[in-house]
Amino acid sequence: MSRVHEFYKNEGSKIECLLCRHYCKLKDGQVGICGVNKNENGNLVNLVYGKVSAINIDPIEKKPLYHFLPGNTSLSIGTVGCNFQCPFCQNWQISQSKSLDGSYDVTPEQLVSLAVEKGCKSISYTYNEPTIFYPFAKDVAFLAKEAGLKNVFVSNGFESPEVIDDMVGIIDAFNIDIKGFKDEYYKKYLKGGLEGVLDTLKRLKERNFWVECTTLIVPGDNDSDEELRDIANFIAKELDVNTPWHISAFHPDYKVNDKGATPVETLQRAYNIGKEAGLNFIYMGNILNDNTTYCPNCGESLIQRVGFSVRKNILNNGKCPKCGTEIAGVWR
């Protein structure tokens, strides 16, 4: 277990980082776009290995994951740094920071022991983009598996294909942001790329990871009927109609303070568009709302949630107790 990691290849006098789709080519002493992977004498060093900036015990519903071990808690960790630069980031204090001041040292063993001690069923790599600290997350995840815990990535979806292949058997579930459906928006405002995110989602589904998607609906940016329909249709056709879609309300933060919060009516419009696309499970986030999971076959109320709390769960081995329909998800 070392902060020097193997996710790179040599490119003449430089090395190419393979953690994400930016594929940064780094000369000696240079740091990638994320700010935390550095070429040191021909080795790629993860500067945030073992350096945690945020750690909490969260309901798994907060990730948000609604079809993955509902009602259980997840030890949630993050570092500093990110490979995107979203101007509305809600965790910008750590994601847009490159400073290790305020971070503290922790080992994979300590994190897994804490998760077990606190009765968590999983460890979530979240708060900032976990792909950029995957060498650390991987070491934690291996030990978590040995302890009977599952592993969750809450991500912007810009993982490289090389890392996705490496995650098989290690990471169990993903919540992936679909922040819009225009590549120009991704490149100009987020400093990422839409096609890479969509490719990641398809690869994750092909490899049978559990996947849920989230769209933060930002007024004037991605809230048109056309764009919401494109997102919903992509999920329905390229993933499947049982992939949960979390549509969340924006509130002003970081560099975006000139927009109001997302109206509830906009979320309802997105919900209706998702239903028209055939999606079975659509949930509204960042507002007080009924986020019950209903059986898509008979309409039975299966899992009732208030905020991040599960008040009722009558699933029977992952099936509707009324009609026997199997509900997509990871239930134990």
ABEGO torsion letter per residue (X at the ends): XBABBABBBBBEABBBBAABAAGBBBBBGBBBAAGABBBBGGBBBBAABGBBABBBBBBAAAOBBAABGBGBBBBBBBBBEBABBBAABAAAAAAABABABGBBBBBAAAAAAAAAAAGBABBBBBGBBAAAAAAAAAAAAAAAAAAGBBBBBBBAGABBAAAAAAABGABABBBBBBAEABAAAAAAAAGBBAAAAAAAAAAAAAAGBBBBBBBBBBBGAAABAAAAAAAAAAAAAABBAABBBBBBBBBBBEABAABBBBBAAAAAAAAAAAAAAGBABBBBBGBBBBBBBBBAAAGBBABBBBEABBABBABBGGBBAAAGBBBBEBAX
